[in-house]
Amino acid sequence: MTDFRALIKKRITDLEDIAESSQEATATVELDQTRQGRLSRMDALQGQAMAQAAEQRRVHTLGRLRTALERIESGTFGECQECAESIAEARLKVDPATLLCLDCASAREQGR
């Protein structure tokens, strides 16, 4: 079986490294019209908004991964929170923070 603890810790480290390198992109955009043109400011504002959205997704993913580590410690990792059946290892490799087996996730998406 895959060492999910190591996989999750690696993903957390990777996301934390991305955070350090992307801080400049989320910084406040200067609106000084004497230093840059209107289109450049619009591009900068759009870039800033995209970087902020990516940062929000990164923070959310970090939270999910840390919760997955807690589930490993408590012995509930890989257990579907809906039906208590085991989540397929292949599914956990793709997203080790997943909470539902494929059947329960599909049922939820279809509104059942």
Contacts in CASP RR format, 6 or more apart in sequence:
PFRMAT RR
TARGET T0000
AUTHOR 0000-0000-0000
METHOD contacts of the structure
MODEL  1
MTDFRALIKKRITDLEDIAESSQEATATVELDQTRQGRLSRMDALQGQAM
AQAAEQRRVHTLGRLRTALERIESGTFGECQECAESIAEARLKVDPATLL
CLDCASAREQGR
1 89 0 8 1.000
2 89 0 8 1.000
2 92 0 8 1.000
2 93 0 8 1.000
4 68 0 8 1.000
4 72 0 8 1.000
4 77 0 8 1.000
4 92 0 8 1.000
4 96 0 8 1.000
5 69 0 8 1.000
5 72 0 8 1.000
7 93 0 8 1.000
7 96 0 8 1.000
8 65 0 8 1.000
8 68 0 8 1.000
8 69 0 8 1.000
8 72 0 8 1.000
8 96 0 8 1.000
8 97 0 8 1.000
9 69 0 8 1.000
11 65 0 8 1.000
11 96 0 8 1.000
12 62 0 8 1.000
12 65 0 8 1.000
12 66 0 8 1.000
12 69 0 8 1.000
15 58 0 8 1.000
15 61 0 8 1.000
15 62 0 8 1.000
15 65 0 8 1.000
16 62 0 8 1.000
18 58 0 8 1.000
19 55 0 8 1.000
19 58 0 8 1.000
22 51 0 8 1.000
22 54 0 8 1.000
22 55 0 8 1.000
25 47 0 8 1.000
25 48 0 8 1.000
25 51 0 8 1.000
26 48 0 8 1.000
26 51 0 8 1.000
26 52 0 8 1.000
26 55 0 8 1.000
27 48 0 8 1.000
28 48 0 8 1.000
29 41 0 8 1.000
29 44 0 8 1.000
29 45 0 8 1.000
29 48 0 8 1.000
30 36 0 8 1.000
30 41 0 8 1.000
31 41 0 8 1.000
33 41 0 8 1.000
36 44 0 8 1.000
61 97 0 8 1.000
63 97 0 8 1.000
64 97 0 8 1.000
65 96 0 8 1.000
65 97 0 8 1.000
67 97 0 8 1.000
68 77 0 8 1.000
68 96 0 8 1.000
68 97 0 8 1.000
71 77 0 8 1.000
71 78 0 8 1.000
71 79 0 8 1.000
78 86 0 8 1.000
78 87 0 8 1.000
78 92 0 8 1.000
79 85 0 8 1.000
79 86 0 8 1.000
79 87 0 8 1.000
80 86 0 8 1.000
80 87 0 8 1.000
80 99 0 8 1.000
80 100 0 8 1.000
80 101 0 8 1.000
80 104 0 8 1.000
81 99 0 8 1.000
81 100 0 8 1.000
82 100 0 8 1.000
82 101 0 8 1.000
82 104 0 8 1.000
82 107 0 8 1.000
82 108 0 8 1.000
83 101 0 8 1.000
83 103 0 8 1.000
83 104 0 8 1.000
85 101 0 8 1.000
85 103 0 8 1.000
86 101 0 8 1.000
87 98 0 8 1.000
87 100 0 8 1.000
87 101 0 8 1.000
87 102 0 8 1.000
88 101 0 8 1.000
88 102 0 8 1.000
91 98 0 8 1.000
91 101 0 8 1.000
91 102 0 8 1.000
92 98 0 8 1.000
98 105 0 8 1.000
100 108 0 8 1.000
END
